[in-house]
């Protein structure tokens, strides 16, 4: 009899589920009939709540949904429904509590459990369809939103991740993990001030949380508050003294502040705690002045070869880059190159970069930014002369130029500022990567007030990085070469410096450099060659339509005849010569780029021809350069 009754109940429940979609009124009646026979049945209460909601009777739906959570507190579906109902009635604090309970029990959902397992194993292709299907069925599931945002973040889709996290937090503002993820995503998008707003909210709830302190340190470094960042990392390490990643972050800030020996000790501490931590090994290599011992090289090789260890994807490619540098320093160029190739190959696998898009953007910029466009807008924009843009290719000597200029009493060095790129992105109108960009053509619709407002907005945005009252400051974002037309129109009195280096030397220096973020074109010799050619093509166009607007610094000339080049650079910036600019290595300031240690010593020429040791393997790079601008580099290649 019991089996027959159970079977009858299952049939009735299945019938109620079918009615939900096509006739919620009938589903209500069916659920109520079941509850008369089986009072307090949790699943039926849930179905009744859903049916009432579908019928637009949310106020009535809250009671059965609440009772469903009481009867089965491990039901993620019941807590999510209750959260949705309370949120819809603007009972926001109660909705927040319900959503948080949903998050706690979300692991009981079989599909989310499978997605979580795939995420933990970095099987993103398996996790993504599970999460998207789940959100198609349950678009208000804040736990699934956070998980998909985490996946998007791992794939570099930070804007998509931000949208998901903001949607989750709108429903569940107490969802601390989602807020922590949002802070990370904002930090990755070079929006540290916004990230700190979220971090400070988290710290107000849990001030001793080492993870929050660690992220706070990273974000404060992002607004150039490096001493505050160091303090935050020290607090984080008090809570987790055996955390290898936090020691590494601490080392990064010490490096930025020029405390080289302490940064080395922090990186070594990280490696002691986690010998296979590839990023810590690479951080040592990236100092450019650390000599690896035979024991170090053996340890890195052993970490790569140990099939029993669960070596992460990130550890693996970092170890290849670090071994490439260690073997280069040892003069073992062929195995060094093999490791550089393997590190770049792995890194490229998870990077979203399209060389054709860069080429097309240069084509469009060349077509739009004509002498007539500039003549029609002469005298417009923001007249402030404050910025000095140092741009060009990464690894082209730009940090050296920045350090020279920052040694002048009238100039403040800041960092690679993302704000011009952010303004260009906004003008593009793109919400997701597949959208067609409206930039630069959208500039045609900007009136004089709009151009001036953009220039003023840029100055306001970068103000957080200004720490002195010097009249001029440097923006050293190399990729701003793609936006010189925009810079000229919104900041016509800004100075623009293009740092140029031998194409093979510059491109190969990028190939052997792993960048923590950005510069996605650097992980393929072919794409590097194409990018360098597009950069030169853009600069040739600027020289033609705005003759004399850009001052070019040839890195090889700077090394061979430093004083002549420094005097010309200062003159181009309207600055009087100061001897301190020739003794730039004595300037005490924070430097965050890969060349931070190199600019803390006098100019040396040893690295100029380092690429020649790898010349036998650079044919793909040569071909890409020649194909990008036929005949343009024939003398250099």
matplotlib code that plots the C-alpha trace (Angstrom):
import matplotlib.pyplot as plt

x = [0.0, 2.9, 4.5, 1.2, 0.7, 4.3, 3.7, 0.5, 2.3, 5.1, 2.5, 0.6, 3.9, 4.9, 1.5, 1.9, 5.3, 3.8, 1.0, 3.4, 4.5, 1.1, -1.5, -0.2, -3.8, -4.4, -0.9, -2.0, -5.1, -3.2, -0.6, -3.2, -4.9, -1.7, -1.1, -4.5, -3.5, 0.1, 0.3, 3.7, 5.2, 8.3, 8.5, 4.8, 5.1, 7.9, 5.7, 2.8, 5.1, 6.3, 2.8, 1.6, 4.6, 3.9, 0.3, 1.4, 0.4, 3.9, 2.5, 0.7, 3.7, 6.0, 4.3, 4.6, 8.1, 9.1, 7.6, 9.4, 12.7, 11.8, 10.7, 13.8, 16.5, 19.0, 17.0, 18.8, 15.7, 13.5, 15.9, 16.4, 12.6, 12.2, 15.0, 13.4, 10.0, 11.3, 13.5, 10.5, 8.6, 11.6, 12.1, 15.8, 17.4, 15.3, 16.0, 19.7, 19.5, 17.5, 20.0, 22.9, 21.3, 20.9, 24.6, 25.3, 23.3, 24.0, 26.4, 23.3, 22.3, 23.7, 24.5, 26.2, 28.2, 29.5, 30.3, 32.2, 34.2, 35.1, 36.2, 38.3, 40.1, 40.4, 38.3, 36.7, 35.2, 33.2, 32.2, 30.9, 28.0, 26.8, 26.7, 25.1, 22.5, 21.8, 21.4, 19.1, 16.9, 17.4, 18.6, 18.5, 20.8, 23.4, 25.7, 25.8, 26.4, 29.4, 30.8, 30.3, 31.9, 34.9, 35.2, 34.9, 37.6, 40.0, 39.4, 40.1, 36.4, 36.4, 33.6, 31.3, 32.4, 31.7, 28.2, 27.4, 28.9, 27.0, 23.8, 24.4, 25.3, 22.2, 20.2, 22.5, 24.6, 25.9, 27.4, 31.0, 32.6, 30.9, 32.1, 35.6, 35.4, 34.1, 37.1, 39.5, 37.8, 37.9, 41.6, 42.3, 40.6, 43.0, 40.3, 41.9, 40.0, 36.7, 38.2, 39.1, 35.5, 34.5, 37.5, 36.9, 33.3, 34.6, 37.2, 34.5, 32.9, 36.1, 39.1, 41.5, 40.8, 44.2, 42.8, 41.1, 44.2, 46.3, 43.9, 43.8, 47.6, 47.5, 44.8, 46.6, 49.7, 47.4, 46.8, 50.6, 50.1, 53.0, 53.8, 50.2, 50.3, 53.3, 51.6, 48.5, 50.7, 52.4, 49.0, 48.0, 51.2, 50.6, 47.4, 49.0, 52.8, 53.0, 51.1, 53.5, 51.4, 51.2, 55.0, 55.3, 52.9, 54.9, 58.1, 56.5, 55.9, 59.4, 60.7, 58.6, 60.0, 63.6, 64.2, 65.9, 67.5, 64.3, 62.2, 64.6, 64.2, 60.4, 60.5, 62.9, 60.6, 57.7, 59.7, 60.7, 57.0, 56.0, 59.0, 56.9, 55.4, 56.4, 55.4, 57.8, 60.7, 59.7, 59.6, 63.2, 64.1, 62.2, 64.4, 66.9, 69.8, 69.5, 71.9, 70.4, 72.6, 72.8, 70.7, 68.0, 67.9, 67.8, 64.9, 62.9, 63.5, 62.5, 59.2, 58.4, 59.3, 57.5, 54.5, 53.2, 52.8, 49.6, 51.5, 49.1, 48.9, 50.1, 53.0, 54.1, 54.3, 56.0, 58.6, 59.3, 59.8, 62.1, 64.1, 64.5, 66.0, 68.2, 69.6, 70.1, 72.2, 74.2, 74.8, 72.8, 70.8, 69.2, 67.5, 66.8, 64.9, 63.0, 61.7, 60.7, 58.8, 57.0, 56.1, 54.8, 52.8, 51.1, 50.3, 49.0, 46.5, 44.4, 44.7, 42.1, 44.0, 43.3, 46.1, 43.7, 41.8, 44.9, 45.7, 42.1, 42.2, 45.3, 43.7, 40.7, 42.8, 44.8, 41.7, 40.0, 42.8, 43.5, 45.0, 41.5, 40.2, 42.9, 42.6, 38.9, 39.4, 42.5, 42.4, 39.8, 40.3, 41.7, 44.6, 46.4, 50.1, 50.6, 50.9, 53.9, 53.0, 55.8, 54.6, 55.6, 56.4, 57.0, 60.6, 61.7, 63.5, 60.4, 61.1, 64.6, 63.1, 60.5, 63.2, 65.3, 62.3, 61.2, 64.7, 63.8, 62.6, 59.5, 58.3, 56.5, 56.8, 53.6, 53.1, 51.5, 48.1, 45.1, 42.9, 43.4, 42.5, 39.5, 38.2, 38.8, 36.9, 34.0, 33.9, 34.0, 30.6, 31.6, 29.9, 31.4, 34.3, 32.2, 30.6, 31.7, 33.8, 32.7, 36.1, 37.8, 35.0, 32.8, 35.1, 33.6, 30.4, 32.2, 31.8, 34.4, 32.8, 32.9, 36.6, 37.5, 35.5, 37.3, 40.7, 39.5, 38.1, 41.5, 43.3, 40.8, 41.1, 44.8, 44.9, 44.9, 48.4, 49.7, 51.7, 53.7, 52.9, 55.3, 53.6, 54.2, 53.6, 54.4, 51.9, 54.0, 51.3, 53.1, 49.9, 48.8, 50.5, 47.2, 45.4, 47.7, 44.9, 42.6, 45.3, 46.1, 42.4, 41.6, 45.0, 46.6, 49.4, 50.5, 53.9, 54.2, 57.4, 57.8, 60.5, 61.9, 64.2, 65.6, 62.7, 64.3, 65.8, 62.5, 60.3, 62.5, 62.8, 59.0, 58.8, 61.0, 59.0, 55.9, 53.5, 51.2, 48.4, 47.9, 50.3, 48.6, 50.4, 53.7, 53.2, 53.9, 56.8, 54.5, 52.0, 54.8, 56.1, 52.7, 52.1, 55.4, 54.8, 51.3, 52.8, 55.4, 52.7, 50.6, 53.6, 54.5, 51.0, 51.1, 54.4, 52.8, 49.6, 51.0, 54.7, 56.8, 54.1, 55.9, 59.5, 61.2, 63.9, 66.0, 67.1, 70.3, 71.3, 70.3, 72.7, 75.6, 75.3, 73.2, 73.8, 72.9, 69.7, 68.7, 69.2, 67.1, 64.4, 64.2, 64.1, 61.2, 59.3, 60.1, 62.3, 65.6, 68.5, 69.3, 72.3, 70.2, 68.6, 72.0, 72.2, 68.8, 69.7, 70.0, 66.4, 64.4, 60.9, 58.6, 59.0, 56.6, 57.7, 59.9, 62.9, 62.6, 66.0, 67.7, 66.9, 68.4, 71.9, 73.8, 73.1, 74.8, 74.9, 75.3, 71.7, 71.5, 72.5, 71.3, 68.8, 71.6, 72.3, 68.8, 69.1, 69.0, 65.4, 63.9, 62.9, 59.2, 59.6, 61.7, 59.0, 56.2, 58.0, 58.8, 55.3, 53.7, 55.7, 57.5, 61.0, 60.5, 62.9, 65.2, 68.2, 67.6, 66.8]
y = [0.0, 2.4, 1.7, 2.4, 5.7, 6.8, 6.0, 8.0, 10.9, 10.8, 10.8, 13.8, 15.8, 15.1, 16.3, 19.5, 20.2, 19.8, 22.2, 24.9, 26.1, 25.9, 26.6, 27.9, 28.2, 24.5, 23.8, 25.8, 23.7, 20.4, 21.4, 22.3, 19.0, 17.1, 19.1, 18.2, 14.6, 15.0, 18.1, 19.8, 18.0, 20.1, 19.5, 20.3, 23.4, 24.5, 23.8, 25.7, 28.7, 28.5, 28.3, 31.2, 33.3, 32.4, 33.4, 36.8, 36.2, 36.8, 37.8, 34.5, 32.6, 33.7, 31.5, 28.2, 29.0, 29.8, 26.6, 24.7, 26.0, 25.1, 21.5, 21.0, 23.5, 21.8, 22.6, 25.3, 25.6, 26.6, 29.2, 30.7, 30.9, 32.6, 35.0, 35.9, 36.5, 38.6, 40.6, 41.2, 42.6, 44.8, 43.0, 43.2, 42.3, 39.1, 38.4, 38.7, 36.2, 33.7, 34.0, 33.5, 30.3, 29.3, 29.7, 27.6, 24.7, 25.1, 22.1, 19.9, 20.8, 18.0, 20.3, 22.9, 20.2, 18.9, 22.5, 23.1, 19.9, 20.9, 24.4, 22.9, 20.8, 23.8, 22.0, 25.2, 23.7, 21.2, 23.8, 26.5, 24.7, 23.3, 26.8, 28.5, 25.8, 26.2, 30.0, 29.5, 27.5, 29.6, 33.1, 34.4, 31.8, 33.9, 30.9, 30.0, 33.7, 33.8, 30.5, 31.6, 35.0, 33.1, 31.1, 34.3, 35.9, 32.9, 33.4, 37.1, 38.0, 40.5, 42.7, 39.8, 38.6, 42.1, 42.1, 38.8, 39.7, 43.0, 41.2, 38.7, 41.4, 43.4, 40.4, 39.3, 42.2, 40.0, 37.5, 38.2, 35.8, 37.5, 40.9, 39.6, 38.2, 41.6, 43.4, 41.0, 41.6, 45.4, 45.1, 43.1, 45.8, 48.4, 50.0, 49.8, 52.7, 50.9, 47.7, 49.3, 50.4, 46.7, 45.6, 48.2, 46.9, 43.4, 44.6, 46.4, 43.0, 40.9, 43.1, 40.2, 38.3, 37.7, 37.3, 40.6, 42.2, 40.7, 42.0, 45.3, 45.5, 44.7, 47.4, 50.0, 49.3, 50.0, 53.6, 54.0, 53.9, 51.4, 52.0, 51.4, 48.3, 47.0, 47.4, 45.5, 42.6, 42.5, 42.3, 39.5, 37.6, 37.9, 35.8, 33.4, 33.3, 30.0, 31.3, 31.2, 33.4, 36.2, 36.1, 36.5, 39.5, 41.1, 40.5, 42.3, 45.5, 45.4, 45.2, 48.1, 50.2, 49.3, 47.0, 44.4, 42.2, 42.0, 41.2, 38.4, 37.0, 37.2, 35.3, 32.7, 32.3, 31.7, 29.0, 27.4, 27.1, 25.9, 24.7, 24.2, 27.8, 28.8, 32.5, 32.9, 31.4, 33.7, 36.7, 36.0, 35.7, 38.9, 40.9, 40.6, 40.7, 37.4, 34.6, 31.2, 28.4, 24.9, 23.8, 26.3, 25.1, 21.5, 22.4, 24.0, 21.1, 18.6, 20.5, 20.4, 16.7, 15.5, 13.7, 13.0, 16.6, 18.5, 21.2, 23.9, 25.4, 28.7, 27.1, 25.2, 28.2, 30.4, 27.7, 27.5, 31.3, 31.2, 28.3, 30.2, 33.1, 31.0, 29.1, 32.3, 33.7, 30.4, 30.7, 27.6, 29.3, 26.5, 24.9, 28.4, 29.1, 25.8, 26.8, 30.3, 28.6, 26.2, 29.0, 31.2, 28.3, 27.5, 31.1, 31.7, 28.8, 30.8, 34.2, 35.9, 37.9, 38.6, 40.1, 40.9, 43.2, 45.2, 45.5, 46.6, 49.2, 50.7, 50.8, 52.6, 55.0, 55.9, 56.5, 58.6, 60.7, 63.0, 66.5, 67.8, 66.1, 67.7, 71.1, 71.3, 70.7, 72.9, 74.7, 72.4, 69.9, 70.5, 73.0, 71.5, 70.7, 68.4, 64.9, 63.5, 60.3, 57.8, 55.2, 52.6, 48.9, 47.3, 46.5, 49.4, 51.5, 53.3, 52.7, 54.3, 57.3, 57.6, 57.3, 60.0, 62.4, 61.6, 62.6, 66.2, 68.5, 69.4, 65.9, 63.2, 59.6, 57.6, 54.2, 52.6, 54.3, 52.6, 55.6, 56.6, 53.0, 53.2, 56.3, 54.8, 51.7, 53.7, 55.5, 52.1, 51.3, 47.7, 45.7, 42.4, 41.4, 40.4, 43.8, 46.0, 48.9, 52.5, 53.8, 56.0, 57.1, 58.0, 60.9, 62.7, 63.2, 64.9, 68.7, 71.0, 70.7, 66.9, 66.9, 69.2, 67.1, 64.0, 65.7, 66.9, 63.5, 61.9, 64.3, 63.7, 59.9, 59.9, 62.3, 59.3, 58.5, 62.0, 62.2, 65.5, 69.0, 68.8, 70.5, 67.6, 63.8, 60.8, 58.3, 55.3, 53.0, 51.8, 50.8, 54.4, 54.6, 53.3, 56.4, 59.3, 60.9, 60.8, 62.1, 65.0, 66.0, 65.9, 67.1, 69.1, 70.5, 67.1, 65.9, 62.6, 60.5, 57.4, 55.0, 52.9, 49.9, 47.5, 45.4, 42.0, 43.1, 44.6, 41.8, 39.0, 40.8, 40.8, 37.1, 36.1, 38.3, 37.0, 39.9, 39.6, 41.3, 42.6, 42.6, 39.6, 39.9, 38.9, 35.1, 34.3, 35.4, 35.9, 38.0, 40.0, 40.8, 41.8, 44.0, 45.8, 46.4, 47.8, 50.0, 51.4, 51.8, 53.9, 56.0, 56.7, 57.9, 60.2, 61.6, 62.3, 64.0, 65.6, 66.4, 67.1, 66.2, 63.1, 63.1, 59.8, 58.3, 55.6, 53.2, 52.3, 55.9, 56.6, 53.9, 55.0, 58.8, 59.3, 63.0, 64.2, 62.1, 63.3, 66.9, 66.5, 64.7, 67.4, 70.1, 68.3, 68.4, 72.1, 71.4, 72.9, 70.5, 69.2, 67.0, 64.7, 63.4, 61.9, 60.3, 58.9, 55.7, 57.8, 58.8, 57.1, 56.2, 53.3, 51.5, 48.7, 47.5, 44.6, 47.0, 48.3, 47.0, 47.9, 51.6, 51.6, 51.4, 53.3, 52.7, 49.5, 48.2, 44.5, 43.7, 45.5, 42.6, 39.8, 38.7, 37.8, 34.6, 33.5, 34.6, 31.0, 30.6, 34.0, 33.4, 33.5, 36.9, 38.2, 37.0, 38.6, 41.9, 41.9, 40.9, 43.6, 46.4, 45.1, 46.7, 48.9, 46.8, 45.5, 47.3, 46.1, 42.5]
z = [0.0, 0.9, -2.5, -4.3, -2.4, -3.2, -6.8, -6.8, -5.2, -7.8, -10.6, -9.1, -8.7, -12.3, -13.4, -11.4, -12.9, -16.4, -15.5, -14.3, -17.8, -19.5, -16.8, -13.4, -12.1, -12.6, -11.1, -7.9, -7.6, -8.2, -5.5, -3.0, -3.6, -2.9, 0.2, 1.5, 1.2, 2.3, 4.5, 4.7, 1.7, 0.9, -2.8, -3.2, -1.2, -3.6, -6.6, -5.1, -4.5, -8.1, -9.5, -7.4, -8.6, -12.2, -11.7, -10.4, -6.8, -5.3, -1.9, -1.5, -2.9, -0.1, 2.6, 0.9, -0.3, 3.3, 4.5, 1.8, 3.1, 6.7, 5.6, 3.4, 4.4, 2.0, -1.1, -3.2, -5.4, -2.5, -1.1, -4.5, -5.1, -1.7, -2.5, -5.8, -4.2, -1.4, -3.8, -6.0, -3.0, -2.1, 1.2, 0.4, 3.7, 3.9, 0.2, 0.9, 3.7, 1.5, -1.3, 1.1, 2.4, -1.3, -1.8, 1.2, -0.1, -3.8, -3.8, -3.4, -7.0, -9.2, -12.2, -10.1, -8.3, -11.6, -12.7, -9.4, -9.9, -13.5, -12.2, -9.5, -12.1, -14.5, -17.0, -18.3, -21.5, -19.4, -16.7, -19.1, -20.8, -17.5, -15.9, -19.0, -19.2, -15.5, -15.8, -18.8, -16.5, -13.4, -14.4, -10.8, -9.3, -7.6, -6.9, -10.6, -11.6, -9.3, -10.7, -14.3, -13.5, -12.0, -15.3, -17.4, -15.3, -15.9, -19.6, -19.5, -20.1, -17.3, -18.4, -18.7, -15.3, -13.8, -15.2, -13.7, -10.3, -10.1, -10.9, -8.2, -5.6, -6.6, -5.3, -2.5, -1.3, 1.6, -0.8, 0.3, -2.1, -5.1, -3.8, -3.4, -7.0, -8.2, -6.5, -8.3, -11.7, -11.2, -10.2, -13.4, -15.4, -14.0, -11.9, -8.5, -6.9, -7.7, -6.4, -3.2, -2.6, -2.6, -0.6, 2.1, 2.4, 2.9, 5.4, 7.4, 8.0, 8.4, 9.0, 9.8, 6.6, 5.0, 1.5, 1.7, 3.0, 0.2, -2.4, -0.7, -1.0, -4.7, -5.3, -3.3, -5.4, -8.4, -7.2, -6.6, -2.8, -2.5, 1.2, 2.1, -0.1, 1.7, 5.0, 3.8, 2.6, 6.0, 7.7, 5.3, 6.1, 9.9, 9.3, 6.8, 7.3, 5.3, 2.3, -0.7, -2.9, -0.3, 0.1, -3.7, -3.7, -0.9, -3.0, -6.0, -3.9, -2.4, -5.9, -7.0, -4.1, -5.1, -2.0, -4.2, -1.5, 0.5, -2.6, -3.4, 0.1, -0.2, -3.5, -2.0, 1.0, -1.4, -3.2, 0.0, 0.9, -2.5, -4.6, -7.8, -7.7, -11.2, -10.8, -7.8, -9.9, -12.8, -10.4, -9.5, -13.2, -14.0, -11.7, -14.6, -12.1, -10.2, -11.2, -10.9, -9.5, -10.9, -8.0, -8.9, -12.6, -11.4, -9.1, -11.8, -14.2, -11.5, -10.9, -14.6, -14.9, -11.8, -13.1, -9.6, -8.7, -9.6, -11.4, -12.4, -15.9, -14.6, -12.7, -15.9, -18.2, -15.6, -15.0, -18.8, -18.9, -15.8, -17.2, -20.5, -18.6, -16.4, -19.4, -21.4, -18.5, -18.6, -22.3, -23.2, -25.9, -27.8, -24.7, -23.5, -26.7, -26.4, -23.0, -24.2, -27.0, -24.7, -22.2, -25.0, -26.6, -23.3, -22.5, -26.0, -25.6, -23.1, -24.6, -26.7, -29.3, -32.9, -35.0, -37.8, -35.4, -34.6, -38.3, -39.0, -36.2, -37.7, -41.1, -39.8, -37.7, -40.8, -42.8, -40.2, -38.8, -41.8, -41.8, -42.4, -39.2, -37.2, -38.9, -38.3, -34.6, -34.0, -30.7, -29.2, -26.4, -22.9, -23.0, -20.0, -20.8, -17.9, -19.5, -21.1, -23.0, -23.4, -25.8, -28.4, -28.0, -24.6, -24.0, -26.2, -23.6, -22.4, -18.7, -19.2, -20.8, -18.0, -15.4, -17.1, -17.3, -13.7, -12.5, -13.6, -10.9, -12.9, -13.8, -11.8, -12.8, -12.4, -14.1, -17.2, -16.9, -18.6, -18.8, -22.5, -23.4, -21.2, -22.9, -26.3, -25.3, -24.2, -27.5, -29.2, -27.8, -27.4, -24.6, -25.6, -27.7, -30.7, -31.0, -33.9, -32.6, -33.4, -32.7, -34.0, -36.3, -33.3, -32.6, -35.6, -33.5, -30.6, -30.4, -28.8, -25.4, -25.6, -26.6, -23.8, -21.3, -22.3, -21.7, -18.4, -17.5, -18.3, -16.0, -13.2, -13.6, -13.4, -10.4, -8.0, -9.2, -8.7, -5.4, -5.9, -7.0, -10.0, -13.0, -15.4, -15.2, -17.3, -18.6, -19.7, -21.2, -24.3, -26.2, -26.3, -29.7, -31.1, -29.7, -30.6, -32.7, -29.7, -27.4, -29.8, -30.0, -26.3, -25.0, -27.8, -25.5, -24.1, -25.1, -26.9, -26.9, -29.1, -27.9, -30.7, -30.7, -33.3, -34.5, -33.8, -30.5, -29.4, -30.5, -29.1, -25.8, -25.7, -26.6, -23.7, -21.3, -19.5, -18.7, -15.7, -17.7, -21.2, -24.1, -25.5, -28.9, -27.4, -27.1, -30.8, -33.0, -35.9, -34.0, -32.5, -36.0, -37.2, -34.2, -34.5, -38.2, -37.5, -34.8, -37.2, -39.9, -37.4, -36.4, -40.0, -40.6, -37.5, -38.7, -42.1, -40.8, -37.7, -38.6, -35.6, -33.1, -31.8, -30.5, -31.2, -29.0, -30.6, -27.9, -29.5, -29.9, -26.3, -25.2, -27.4, -26.9, -23.8, -23.1, -26.7, -26.6, -23.1, -24.0, -27.2, -25.1, -22.5, -25.2, -26.9, -23.6, -23.1, -20.1, -19.2, -18.9, -15.4, -14.6, -12.5, -15.7, -16.6, -13.2, -13.4, -11.5, -8.3, -8.5, -5.7, -7.0, -7.4, -10.8, -11.7, -15.1, -16.1, -16.4, -12.8, -11.7, -15.0, -14.6, -11.1, -12.5, -15.2, -18.8, -20.1, -23.7, -23.0, -23.7, -27.1, -29.2, -26.9, -29.5, -31.9, -29.9, -30.9, -34.6, -36.0, -34.7, -35.6, -39.2, -38.5, -36.8, -39.8, -42.2, -40.3, -40.1, -43.8, -44.7, -42.5, -44.1, -47.2, -47.5, -44.4, -42.3, -45.0, -43.6, -40.0, -40.8]

ax = plt.figure().add_subplot(projection="3d")
ax.plot(x, y, z, "-o")
ax.set_aspect("equal")
plt.show()
